[in-house]
C-alpha cells in the first residue's frame, strides 16, 4: 500500500482538515480490506480441490472481480474527496464574504465617527470664535454711572456711601480714606462693604469726628479703571464746632473726580503655600494679585528669591509677570531648588512680599538602597588645565552611609561624560586636572554606598579652562575713530630666553588623599608659553622625585596624589619653555597630608514646639565646632515606630527650622545632625515627644466697646470677644479706665470678668471716661483693645430699652 502524503497546509491547520483526514484513512482501510478478502478467496480456491481442477480460469476470474472491486472503491473515494473539497471551498468563500462585510461595516462606522468628531470640533471652534467676538464686543473699561455723593452727619450716625459702575469683566472695587486703603477685616465694627448688581456700598457705622475725610472708590479691570470720590463731614453736638480737619474741603467747594495716587498698592489674592515636589518633576509657584492703580508705564517689579538669593531666568527656572499674576516655573526639579521662596513686589512706595518653603524629595534610586544625589556642584579656582569641584552630601536617613563620590566631566557641546577619579573620593572636594586650555567644561557628582551608585547631581555651571591672570597681562588703548590697540606684557618681555624659577610655592589645599601645590609664575615670564614641573621629596630622604614627568602642567596649580599617610613632604617647582628649564624654586615648608577640617560635633539640645496643625518648630543648640559647616539635616519619627524620615533634603544654615507635612494629632520626636565637607556628625539626642496641634498663643484684642447704661455714678459697658482665641478658651477679661485728658490708666478689676458686660462703679458725675479691655486665656493676657470713645458719666433720662 502506498503511503498517503498529507499537504503541508493540512498538517499545520489540524482543526481545518480533520474531517478530510478521517475520510482518507477510511478509504485506505477499505482498499486494504478488499485486497485482503481477495487474497483470502484465492487461498480458499487453492486449498480446495476445485482450485486445482479449474486452476487458471477460476483464478483469473477471481482477480478480475477483485480488480473491479478495487476500481469501484477508488472511484467512490475520488467522488467523496471531490465533494469534501467543494464543501470546504464553499465554507471558505462564505467566511471570506462575512469578513469582508464586517470590515466594510467597521470602515463605515469609523468614517461616521471621524465625521462626527470633525463636525463637533468645527462647532466648538465656531462657538469659541463667537464667544470671543461677543466678549470682545461687550468688554469695556469700568464706567461710573452714579457717582459718590458727599455727606454731612452728626456724631454716632451711620453713613452709607454708594455708587454704580459697569464694565466687563466685572470690575474689582477698592475703597480709600484719604488715599489709604480701607480693609473691613481690620475693623469689622466700623466698616462694611457690599457689592451687588453693579451697586457698591461702603457702610460707616456710628461715625465719629475722626471719620471726617475724603473717601474714594476705584473700580479696576483688565481694560482700565475709573474712580469717584466724595467728602464726609462729621459734626459734633457741641455748639462750638471745630474747623474742618486738615485735608477736608468745605462741602460747598467742587470736588475733583481724579484721585491722586501717591503709591501703588499690591494686594495678594491667591498665594502658593508650602509645596512638596520630587526630583525630575515640573512645578510652578504663582501668586495672583490686585495692583492699584494698574498703569502700564508705572508697574511694580516682581523679584523671586530663594533663601534671600535673587533668582534669574535660566535653564532650570523661568519667570513670568503679567496680567495680575507672578509665576516661577521649574523645568526639572532638583534638590538644589529646595529652600524658602519669597516673592517681592517692589514699588516706589515700598515692598510687598510673601514667602513659603519648597521641599524637594529624592527621586527613586536606580539601585535599591543607593543614596540620593549630591547637590550644589560648584567650580572654584579654575585655571588653564585645573579646577576644584565642590558639592554637598545627600541626607542618608534611611540608606547606608556614603563611602565616597565619583566626579564626572564633560566638554560643553558634547554628550561624552568622563569619570575623573578611579577610586571614590571621601570628602566633598576634588581637584580635576588634565583639562584642555581654552575649552569649557561642566561637572556632575555621584554618591556611592554599599548598595550602589546614586543618580548624578545637577550639572555645574560651565567653566572655561583659562588663566584669569592672562587678562591682567593685557592692556587696551583706545585711539580715535573707534580704533584700539591691545598691548601684552608678554610682547614687552620677548627678549627673555630661559625663564626664572617660580615664586611663592605653597600648599593651598591639604587633605589625607592629596595636596594642591600653588605658586606664582616667574617675573618676568617672557613671551614664550610656560610649563611647570613639580618635584617632591620625603623629609629626611635626601632625594627628589618628579611628580608630573609624563604630563606638562600649564596652570600654576597642581594636585599631588599618592602621598604616604603620616609622612611629611617638601616640594619645589621648575618652569620651562622651548629654550630650557629654570632653576628649582625655593623649597616649601614640610607638609604632611591630613585633613585640615574635622567632622563636626553633634548639635546640642533639640527642642520641638507646636506651630500649626501640620507643622512643628524645631530648634537646637549649635555644635561646639561649627567651622566650615554646610548646614544641618533634621529627621523626624513617629513615637514608637523607630523609623526615621528626612525633613529637609538640602542642608539649612540656621539652627531653627519648621518641619511641615506632619499628621495632626500624631506624636513625633526629632533629631539633628551637622554636615561639612568631611561628612556627617553624630545624631543629636532626640527631642521630647510633641503632639502636632495648633500652637497656643495669647488671644487677640477685644473690640466694639459700647456704653449700655449710666446712672451718673456707674457705667455699664459691653464689648465683643476677640476674633482669635489663641487656641485656648478665653478665661475672662481685664478692664482699664482713665479720665479724659489724663495720661495714666487705672485698673478696674483685679479678678477676671467672665462675661462681656461689666458695670464700673465709683465714677465722677459729668466726667468723661475712656476704657480698654484685654482678654486672657491659658497662655496669658493678650493685647488690649483700642481705647473706647469718651463716655460722659451722666444719668440717662430716657427710658431704658427692653
Residue, then its C-alpha position, 0 to 999 in steps of 0.5 A: x500500500x502506498x503511503x498517503x502524503x498529507x499537504x503541508x497546509x493540512x498538517x499545520x491547520x489540524x482543526x481545518x482538515x480533520x474531517x478530510x483526514x478521517x475520510x482518507x484513512x477510511x478509504x485506505x482501510x477499505x482498499x486494504x480490506x478488499x485486497x485482503x478478502x481477495x487474497x483470502x478467496x484465492x487461498x480458499x480456491x487453492x486449498x480446495x480441490x476445485x482450485x486445482x481442477x479449474x486452476x487458471x480460469x477460476x483464478x483469473x476470474x477471481x482477480x478480475x472481480x477483485x480488480x473491479x472491486x478495487x476500481x469501484x472503491x477508488x472511484x467512490x473515494x475520488x467522488x467523496x474527496x471531490x465533494x469534501x473539497x467543494x464543501x470546504x471551498x464553499x465554507x471558505x468563500x462564505x467566511x471570506x464574504x462575512x469578513x469582508x462585510x464586517x470590515x466594510x461595516x467597521x470602515x463605515x462606522x469609523x468614517x461616521x465617527x471621524x465625521x462626527x468628531x470633525x463636525x463637533x470640533x468645527x462647532x466648538x471652534x465656531x462657538x469659541x470664535x463667537x464667544x470671543x467676538x461677543x466678549x470682545x464686543x461687550x468688554x469695556x473699561x469700568x464706567x461710573x454711572x452714579x457717582x459718590x455723593x458727599x455727606x454731612x452727619x452728626x456724631x454716632x450716625x451711620x453713613x452709607x456711601x454708594x455708587x454704580x459702575x459697569x464694565x466687563x469683566x466685572x470690575x474689582x472695587x477698592x475703597x480709600x480714606x484719604x488715599x489709604x486703603x480701607x480693609x473691613x477685616x481690620x475693623x469689622x465694627x466700623x466698616x462694611x462693604x457690599x457689592x451687588x448688581x453693579x451697586x457698591x456700598x461702603x457702610x460707616x457705622x456710628x461715625x465719629x469726628x475722626x471719620x471726617x475725610x475724603x473717601x474714594x472708590x476705584x473700580x479696576x479691570x483688565x481694560x482700565x479703571x475709573x474712580x469717584x470720590x466724595x467728602x464726609x463731614x462729621x459734626x459734633x453736638x457741641x455748639x462750638x464746632x471745630x474747623x474742618x480737619x486738615x485735608x477736608x474741603x468745605x462741602x460747598x467747594x467742587x470736588x475733583x473726580x481724579x484721585x491722586x495716587x501717591x503709591x501703588x498698592x499690591x494686594x495678594x489674592x491667591x498665594x502658593x503655600x508650602x509645596x512638596x515636589x520630587x526630583x525630575x518633576x515640573x512645578x510652578x509657584x504663582x501668586x495672583x494679585x490686585x495692583x492699584x492703580x494698574x498703569x502700564x508705564x508705572x508697574x511694580x517689579x516682581x523679584x523671586x528669591x530663594x533663601x534671600x538669593x535673587x533668582x534669574x531666568x535660566x535653564x532650570x527656572x523661568x519667570x513670568x509677570x503679567x496680567x495680575x499674576x507672578x509665576x516661577x516655573x521649574x523645568x526639572x526639579x532638583x534638590x538644589x531648588x529646595x529652600x524658602x521662596x519669597x516673592x517681592x513686589x517692589x514699588x516706589x512706595x515700598x515692598x510687598x512680599x510673601x514667602x513659603x518653603x519648597x521641599x524637594x524629595x529624592x527621586x527613586x534610586x536606580x539601585x535599591x538602597x543607593x543614596x540620593x544625589x549630591x547637590x550644589x556642584x560648584x567650580x572654584x579656582x579654575x585655571x588653564x588645565x585645573x579646577x576644584x569641584x565642590x558639592x554637598x552630601x545627600x541626607x542618608x536617613x534611611x540608606x547606608x552611609x556614603x563611602x565616597x563620590x565619583x566626579x564626572x566631566x564633560x566638554x560643553x557641546x558634547x554628550x561624552x561624560x568622563x569619570x575623573x577619579x578611579x577610586x571614590x573620593x571621601x570628602x566633598x572636594x576634588x581637584x580635576x586636572x588634565x583639562x584642555x586650555x581654552x575649552x569649557x567644561x561642566x561637572x556632575x557628582x555621584x554618591x556611592x554606598x554599599x548598595x550602589x551608585x546614586x543618580x548624578x547631581x545637577x550639572x555645574x555651571x560651565x567653566x572655561x579652562x583659562x588663566x584669569x591672570x592672562x587678562x591682567x597681562x593685557x592692556x587696551x588703548x583706545x585711539x580715535x575713530x573707534x580704533x584700539x590697540x591691545x598691548x601684552x606684557x608678554x610682547x614687552x618681555x620677548x627678549x627673555x630666553x630661559x625663564x626664572x624659577x617660580x615664586x611663592x610655592x605653597x600648599x593651598x589645599x591639604x587633605x589625607x588623599x592629596x595636596x594642591x601645590x600653588x605658586x606664582x609664575x616667574x617675573x618676568x615670564x617672557x613671551x614664550x608659553x610656560x610649563x611647570x614641573x613639580x618635584x617632591x621629596x620625603x623629609x629626611x630622604x635626601x632625594x627628589x622625585x618628579x611628580x608630573x614627568x609624563x604630563x606638562x602642567x600649564x596652570x600654576x596649580x597642581x594636585x599631588x596624589x599618592x602621598x604616604x599617610x603620616x609622612x611629611x613632604x617638601x616640594x619645589x617647582x621648575x618652569x620651562x619653555x622651548x629654550x630650557x628649564x629654570x632653576x628649582x624654586x625655593x623649597x616649601x615648608x614640610x607638609x604632611x597630608x591630613x585633613x585640615x577640617x574635622x567632622x563636626x560635633x553633634x548639635x546640642x539640645x533639640x527642642x520641638x514646639x507646636x506651630x500649626x496643625x501640620x507643622x512643628x518648630x524645631x530648634x537646637x543648640x549649635x555644635x561646639x565646632x561649627x567651622x566650615x559647616x554646610x548646614x544641618x539635616x533634621x529627621x523626624x519619627x513617629x513615637x514608637x515606630x523607630x523609623x526615621x524620615x528626612x525633613x529637609x533634603x538640602x542642608x539649612x544654615x540656621x539652627x531653627x527650622x519648621x518641619x511641615x507635612x506632619x499628621x495632626x494629632x500624631x506624636x513625633x520626636x526629632x533629631x539633628x545632625x551637622x554636615x561639612x565637607x568631611x561628612x556627617x556628625x553624630x545624631x543629636x539626642x532626640x527631642x521630647x515627644x510633641x503632639x502636632x496641634x495648633x500652637x497656643x498663643x495669647x488671644x487677640x484684642x477685644x473690640x466694639x466697646x459700647x456704653x449700655x447704661x449710666x446712672x451718673x455714678x456707674x457705667x455699664x459697658x459691653x464689648x465683643x470677644x476677640x476674633x482669635x482665641x489663641x487656641x485656648x478658651x478665653x478665661x475672662x477679661x481685664x478692664x482699664x479706665x482713665x479720665x479724659x485728658x489724663x495720661x495714666x490708666x487705672x485698673x478696674x478689676x483685679x479678678x477676671x470678668x467672665x462675661x462681656x458686660x461689666x458695670x464700673x462703679x465709683x465714677x465722677x458725675x459729668x466726667x468723661x471716661x475712656x476704657x480698654x479691655x484685654x482678654x486672657x486665656x491659658x497662655x496669658x493676657x493678650x493685647x488690649x483693645x483700642x481705647x473706647x470713645x469718651x463716655x460722659x458719666x451722666x444719668x440717662x433720662x430716657x427710658x431704658x430699652x427692653 
